[in-house]
Amino acid sequence: MTNISKILVGIRDSQLSQIQTDLILNKLKNKGNIPSEYSFEIKLIKTRGDTNKDVRLDRLGGKGLFIKEIEQQILNKQIDIGIHSMKDVPSQDEGNGLEIICWMQRETNSDALLSNSGKGFFDLPSGSVIGTSSIRRRAQILNLRSDLQIKLLRGNVDTRIDKLHKKKYDAIILSLAGIQRLNKENLVTEILDHQIFLPAACQGVIGVQGKKNTHIKKIFNSVNDLHTQDECTAERNVLRKIKANCNSPVSVFAKIKNDQIEIKIDIFEHSGNKIFDRIISGNKEDYMHLSNQLGNEIIDKLGQDKINRLDELNDFDYTP
């Protein structure tokens, strides 16, 4: 597979994945923490989510569609580590012998609106066509503006922006972090406020995945952000507790400030009706206890059967 000096890094075959990989590896080099006997080599891997660009993600399975092929190559010793957008990594632990060995500091996790007209979300004319591939964003749009049309939007960021500019959509919603990393922030019409548009768990975070107890973990210690790690672990633990996944219209965000952590969650029906929202806070060291408590509250109020049914969506496109 590899010799002693080469670390093979598996990533998705996309411009954003390559930029994100450069960000974390350059940060590592700047820290001067790479032993002189090691070097990195990038291997581009096409995932199921990348090769099925016209199919709804939830219809493809929805769980780990952008990482499974990379994970399998780690397990098969074809690569040493994978670098992922952490919101693509399922929260459910399948006990496959892998772990996230590094969490890069999260700088932003908001969603952003791009519109052809330059109008913000609440100023879009009734009946405007808005594009997304996210079931969460779909529910949030309907919660706020049920007079808008929603149309499925797949493809990489450039493809989605190109479809917008070709007037196939009046507006689209994307992750702000991805837009910024691609140096396309000038195209953003509006950054959507967390008060009305809470993001997905781990949105904006880059993570490094490897085998448990791999010696490579030590190399990444200098760029591992403990606050981001604890925040994202809390977010993922809430989803794990309620058995939610990327098909579920769930937003969750944890933030550590000083010695406190705050976890906020919104849960919607596919109609856009908000059926649960809660903010819980406490000592940052209690993040697992707090996320477990929040998960139990959700189950007590909604019931596991109802939560499970949130994965089921017949028609993605919506016309008022």
N, C-alpha and C positions, 0 to 999 in steps of 0.2 A: 504493500500500500504506500507507505511513506518511508523515507530514511529519517535518521535522527534529527536532521536539521530542518526538515520541511514540515510545516503545518498546513494541511489541506483544508480550505474553508469552502463549504458549500453554500451557495446563495441562489435565490431566484434569478432567472434570466430577464432582468428588467433594469432600466436605468436607475430607478429609485433604489433598488436593492444594492446596486454597485456603489451609488453615492453614500448610502448608509454604512456600507462596509468600509468604505474609505474613511468616513468620519470616525468610526471607532478604532480602526487600525492606526490612523494618523494620530489620534489622541494617545493611543498606547505608545507609539514611537516617540511622541513628544515628552512623555513621562520618563522615557529612557529605561523602561522596565522589561524590554525584550532581551533575553540572553543572546549573546553574540552568535551562539551556535544555531539559533532558530531563524527561519524565514517563513513568510506566508505565501501561499499560492491559492488563487481563487479558481473555483470550479463552478461554472454556471449550470444550473439544473432546472429543467422545465418541470413544473408541478402540474397536477391535474387542474387546479384552478386557472393556471395560465393557458393551458391547451384547450380548455372548453370555455371560450370567451362569450358565447351567445346563450349560455344556459344559466338559469338562476342558481346561485351558489347553494341555496338550501336544497334544490332539486338534485344537486351533485352529491349531497351528503352534508355539506356545510361545516363539517368538523375537520380542521386541519388541512384544508384543501391546498393551501399554499406552503405547507411544510412537510407533509408526510413522506414525499420522495427524498427530501433532504434528511429527515430523521432515519429513514431506512438505510441510507448510505453511511450514516454515522455508525449505525448498528452493524452494518456489513463491513466496516473498516475500510470503506472506499474513500471516506473523508474523515477528518478529525473533529471538526466542529461545524455548526451551521449558524448563520446570523439571520435573525428574523425580525420583522415587525411584530412586537409582542401581542398586539391585538389579534393576530392571526393564529396564535398558539392556544389550543383548547385548554380550558381551565381544569378539566377532568384529568386526574392522574391515572394513567393506564398502566403504571408500573412497568414501563418498558426499559428501565435502566438508564434513562436520560434525565438531565436536569439543566436548568438555566444557570450557567456558571458566571455570567456577568450581566448586569443591568446598566445600560448607559443612562446618564442623567436625563430625565424628562424635562424639556424646556417649554413645550406647549402641547396641549392635547385638545384644543378646541376644534370645532368644525367650522368650515368657511363656505360662504355662498359666493358663487360666481354667476353673474347674470349678464345677458347681452345688452339689456337696457340700462345697466348701471343702477337699477333700483334695488333697494334692500328687501329683505324677506317680507316684511309687512306691507311694503309698497308695491309688490308685484300685482299686476291686474288680476282680477278673478278669472280663473280658467287657464292661467299660465301653466305651461308644462315644465315640471321640475324633475330632474333626473337623479337617480341614486340606485345603488345595488343593495343598500343596507336596509334590512327589515326594521332595525331600530330607528334609523332616520325616517323611514316611511311612516312609522307610527307617530313620531314626533311632529312631522309635517302636518299630518291629519289632526293631531291634537290642537295645533295652532291655527291652521288654515285648511279646513276641509273643502274650501272652494277652489283649491289648486288641483291640477291634474298631476298624477305621479306616473312616471314611465321608467321602466328598468333601464339602467345604464351600466354596462360592463366595459372592461378594457383597462389598460394602464392610464395613468394620469394624462399623458399627452393625447391618447386616443379619446378620452372623455372630454377634454377641453376642445379638441378638434370637432367633435360632434356638437358641442355647444356652439362653436363659432359657425358651423354649417347650418345653424338654426333648427337643428333637430330637437332642441330643447330651448326653453326661455331662460332657464337657470339650472345649475347643478350644485350639489353639495359634496365637498371633499374634505379630507383631513388637512388642517392647516399645516401640520408638521411636514407632510409630504410635499405640499406646495412650496413651502419655504426651502426645503432641502433641494428642490429642483430649480430654485431661484425664479419662481413664477409668482411671487407674492404680489407683484404689481397687477395681477389679474383678479385679485380678490376684491369683491364688492363689499362684503360685510363679514366680520368675524362674529359668529353666533354666540351669544352670551350663555354661560353655563346655567343661569337662572331659568332659561327656557329650553336650552338645547344641551343637556348634559351629555358628555361623550361616552364612548364605549370604554370598557375596562382596558387599561394598558395602552390606550391610544397615544401615539407619539413616542413610544418607548422602543428602543432597539435592544435586543437581547442576544446573547451568545449561548448556544446550546451545545452540550457535549455529554459524554458518558459520565455517570456518577463516579466521583473520586478520580477523575482524570487529572494528571499532573499539569495539564494546560491551564487549569483554573487559576493556579498561582500567578501565571503570567498576566492575567487580566485583573488581578486584585487591585492594582493601582487606579483603574478606571471604573471599577464597580461602585455605583452610587448607592449607599445603604438606604437613604431616604426613599429613593425610587424603588429599590428592591422591596422595602417594607410596604410602601403604598400599593404597589402592584400586587404583591402577595395578598394583601387585604382585599383588594378588588377581586382578584381571581378566586379567593376563598369564599366570598359571598356567592359568586356564580356556581362554584363547586358545591356549596352547601345546598343550594336550591335546584341543582342539576340543570342549570341554564347553559346555553351555548350561543354561538353567533347567529343562530336562527331566531333567538328570543329577542323581543323588543324591550331590552333592558339596558339602562345606562347606570354606570356606577363609577364613582370617582373618590379617591382617598387623597388627603393632603396632610402632610406633617408640617407643623409650624411650631417652632420652639420645642416644647416637650409634649405637645398635644397632637393627636391625629383626629381628623374629621372624615367620616365616610358618608357620602350622600348617594342615594339611589332613587331612580324613577323606573317604574314598570308600567307598560302600556298594553292594552289590547290592540289587536291589529286595526281596529276601527279608529284608533287614536285616543280612546278613553284612557285616562291615567287611573290605574287601579291601586297603585301603591307609591308612596314617596316618604322618605324618612331621612333625617340627618342624625347620626350618632357620633359622639365624640368621647375622648378619654385620653389617658396616658398613652403615649406613642408605643411604649413597650407592650401594651395590651392589645396590639392591632389584631392578633389572631382571635383573642377572646371577643373583641368587639365585632369582628366580621362574622364570627359564629353566632353571636347574639342577634345580629341583624338578619342573618339568614334564617334563624329560628322564628323571628318575628314575621318574616315574609311568609314562611310556610304556615304559621299559625293563622295568619289573616287570610291568605289566598287558598291554601291547600295545595299539596303537591300535584294533584291531578290537574288543577287549573293551570298551574305553572307549566306542566308538561304539554298541555294543549296549546300553549303560546307558540310552540314550535311549528304548528300547523297553519299554513297560509295557502289558500287556493289560488287567488288571483293577485299578483303583485301590482300590476298596473291599476290605477284608480282614476275614475272620471266622476266628478260630482254630479 
